[in-house]
């Protein structure tokens, strides 16, 4: 077989919005050493004895709010994307979709790929900006699975794509569709990370020493924060936004020493400062999921109104938009 396998991989989701299913998902997700980077035994005790017992119930409630008759949005949006990408690629490519945690699992999908004896595999984590706890863990697991094969095919790994022109254009067009000019301020919201995760990418020194919020340079090119700010600048340039009209921020934090400013805090601050209409762009998420539908569109919207704002609008994720499909095609064919 001369076809190339394309493997799109997203984070994952519980199989059902039940406490039992969510607990299983959390144990797999938080048990990953690239997500909670502490020694194995301490991580196991922390996850199984503290985090999961206390968070599973609340998380299950959030997943119930998220769930639709089609199931989890991250699954069906990713499936629609893979089907559309397949239609846009030549016959010599076959597109597969997997999740890092939960189902369809990487083990299962890579086994299917192995059965078909592909000569080349392109691994594409669906996270635009590189982080060890997203792209890093996906790539590591894929290589661990593939290394046990008798025949190891040619591999291409797309570890990040935040600068891809078509990806930038896809978000630009998506934002334009919201009539963004009607909003007083725009928050470009990225998933949070512990500060130490980004500092490891530049000799365990702070981002301020490498100008990470101002530019991409040879010392910070692998820094998640630097990539987020550069991603935002590229879109802001396309939209002709001045710096005073937008802010880069980070959501879904689990501690004090995480990347800031925090989206949640800015939502309250903007409302209290007199801003009535706020636009939020979920830049880390290419498929709508818990963090977009529940955290931003529901919880942050309620928070904004509670503190004096009138309307918080979230720009929907790229999902299976045509330009997003074109950008993936461009990444694959490059």
N, C-alpha and C positions, 0 to 999 in steps of 0.2 A: 504493500500500500504506500502511495506517494503523498497522501494527504498529510497536512499539518494539523495537529490538535491545538485548539485555542481553549485555554482553561481560565474562565473568569471566576474570581473568588471574592466573596464578600464576608463580612464578619459572622453572621449567623443569627439564629433565633431559636427559642424553645419550639418543640413540636406542637405544644398546646398551651393555652394561657392558664394552666393549672399550677398550683403550688408545687406539686411533685415534678412536673415537667420543667418548670422554671428553676427549681433547685438543682436538677440534673444539669441544665444548661449553665448555670452559674458556677457549679463545681468544675466543669470543663473549662469555661472561660477564665475564671479567676485562678484556677490551678495552673495556668500557663506561666512559666517563669519569666516570660518577656512582658507579661501584663503586671503581675505583682513580683517584682524582682528582689525577693528576699530568699534566704536559704530554704531548701525544699521542705524540711520538717516544720519550720516556723510557718511557711506559707500554707501547708496542709492543715495545720492546727487552726490558723487564722481563718481560712476559708470554710472549713468544715464545722468548726465549733462556734465561730462568732459571726462571720459575714452571712453565710447561707441561711442559718436558722433565723437570723433577725431580718434579712432582706427578702427572702423568698416570697413571703406573703404580700408585702408591699409591691414587689416587682410583678407578681402575678396579677395584682389589681391593675397595674399600669398596662400590662399586656392585654388584659381583657378590654381595656379602653381602646387599644390599638387594633385588635382583631376584627376582621371582616368576614363575610361569607366566603371570600376567596382565601381565607387564612391570614398568615402574616404578610404584611405589605412588602417587606424586604425580599421575601421569597418570590411572590408573583411579579413584582417589578423587575427582579433580576432575571426571571424566566422570560418575561416579555422582551427584555433587552437582548438576551442571548438568541432568541428566535429572530428578532429583527436584524441583529448583526449577521446571523447565518445567511439571511436573504441578501445581504449586501456584500457578502464575500464570494469569491470564486469557488467552484466546486472542490478545489484542492484543499480547502479548509473545512474543518468540522468544529463547531463551537460547543463547549461543555460549560456547565455552571456548577459550582460547589460552594459550600460554606466552611469557614475555618472551624467553627464550633456548631454542633448540631448537624442537621441534615438538609440537603444531601451532603454527606461527608466527603472530605477530600480523599479518604481511603477508598471509598466506594467508587467515586468518579475516576480516580487515577487507575483503579483496577480495570474499569471499562475501557479506558484509553489504552492500557497495556494489552488487553485482549484484541484490540484492533491493530496492534503492531504499527503504530505511527512512527515515522522516521524522525519527526521533530515535534516538540511541544513548546508552545508559547504560554508562559505563566504570567497572568496579568491580575495582580491584586487590585480590587476596585477602590483604592484609596489614593487620591491624587498626590498628597504630600507624604513623604516617607516618614514612618515612625517604626521603631523596633517592635512596639506592641501591636502593630497592624500589619503593614507590609513585611516587616522583619519576621514575624512569627509565621506568616503564610508561606514565605519563601523557604524558611528553615524546615517547616513540616513537609512541603512538597519535595525538597531535596532528600529528606530522610526516607520518604516513601520510595522515591525513584532509585535511590542508591542501592536498594536491596534487589533490584532487578538483575537478571542475567545480562540483558541488553539494555544499555542506557542510551536513549536517543539523543539527538541534538536538542539543546535547550536554549531558549531565549527567555530572559526574565525582564519584565518591564517593571522596575521597582518604584517608579514615580512618574507623574505626567502633568504636574501642575502648570508647567510652562507651555504645554502643547497649544499651538495657536487655535486649533479647532475646539479644544476643550475650553479655552478662554472665550472664544466666540459663542460657544453653546451657552455658557453662563451669562454672557453679556446679553444675548437675545432673550434669555429667560427673564432676566431682570427688566429689560425694556418692556416686556409684555405686561408687567405689573404697573406701568405708568409711574415709574419710580420718582419722577419729578414732583409728584403730588405729596411725597413724604418728606418730613422735615429732617430726618436723619436715617442713615442706613447702618446697621450692624452686620458686619461680615463675621459670622460665628463659626468657629472651628472647635473640634473636639479637644478637650483639655488633656494635658499630660503632666506628670510630675516634673518639676524643674530639673531634677537630676537626670531624667531621661534625655533632655536636650543638651544638657551640659556635657554629657558623655561624648557627644559628637564633636566637641571642640575642647579636648584635653581637660575635661571637668572644670572648665572656667565658665564664668557667667556670659550670657548673651551680650551684655553691655560692652564687654571687652572686644567683641567681634562685630559690633554694629548690626546685629541680627534684625533689628526692626527697621533698618534704613536701607540695607542693600544685601545682595547675594555676592559673596566673594569666595576666594579659594579656601578660606578658613572655615566658613560657615555653610557651605553648599549642601551639607548633609543635615543641617539643623532644621528640625520641624518648624520651630518658630520663624526662622528666616524664610523658609519656603512659604509659610502661611502669609507673611507680610508681602512677599514678592507676588504671590498669587493674587492678592488683593490689589496691589498696585497695578498689575497688568489689566485687571478688569476695570479699575477706576479710570485708567487712561482711556479705555475704550468708551466709557460712559461720560468722559469729561467731568469727573467729579473732583472737586477741590477737597483737600485733606480735612477741612472743617466739617464737611458733609457726611463723613463716614468714620467708623471706628472698627478696628480689628479686636475681636474678643474670643473668649474660650468658654465652652459650656461643659456640662456633665462632670464637674469636678468632684473629687472624693477626698480632698484634704486642703489644708492651707497653702502648702508649698507646691502649688500647681500653677501652670501658666496663667497669667492675668493680663489684662483685666477680665473679670468674670462676666459672662453675658448676663447672668441673673442680676448682678449688681447694677450693670449699666441700664438694663430695662427699667429698674426702679429709679435710678438717677435721672434718666431722660424724662420720665413721667413727672417726677417732682420738680424738674427744672422748667416745666411748662410745655414741653413737646407733646403734641396731641396725636401725631401720626408717625409711626415708627415702622420701618421695613427691616426684616431680618433675613439674611441670606445664609443658608446652612451649608457652608463651603466644604465641609469634610464628607458630606453624605451624598453620594451619587444616586442612591435609591431611598425613597421615603421609608422611615423606620420609626422606632420608639423615640429616638432623639429629636426627630423633626415633628412628627404628628402629635405626640403627647407632650414632650418637653417644651418645644418652642411654640407650636401652634395652639396648644391648649393652656399649659401652665404659665408660660411667659406672657401670653396674651392676657390671662386673668390677672397676673401680677401687674402688668402695665396699666390696665384699667383701674385696678384697686388703688394705685398710687397717683391717679389723676389723669392718665392718658385716655384717649378715646378709641384709637385703633392701632393694633399691632398686626401687621400682615407678614406672613412668612412666604417667601418665594419657594415654591415646590421644588423638590429635587429634580435632577435631570431625568431620572427613571429610564424611559425608552425614547426620549426626544431624538429627532432625526440628526441634528448636529452632533449630539453626544455619540450616536452610533457612528457617524462619520469620523469623529475624533478617534474612536477606538479602532476603526478600520485603518486610519492613518498611522496609528501607533503600531499596529500589527504588520502593515506592509512596508513600513520604513526600513 
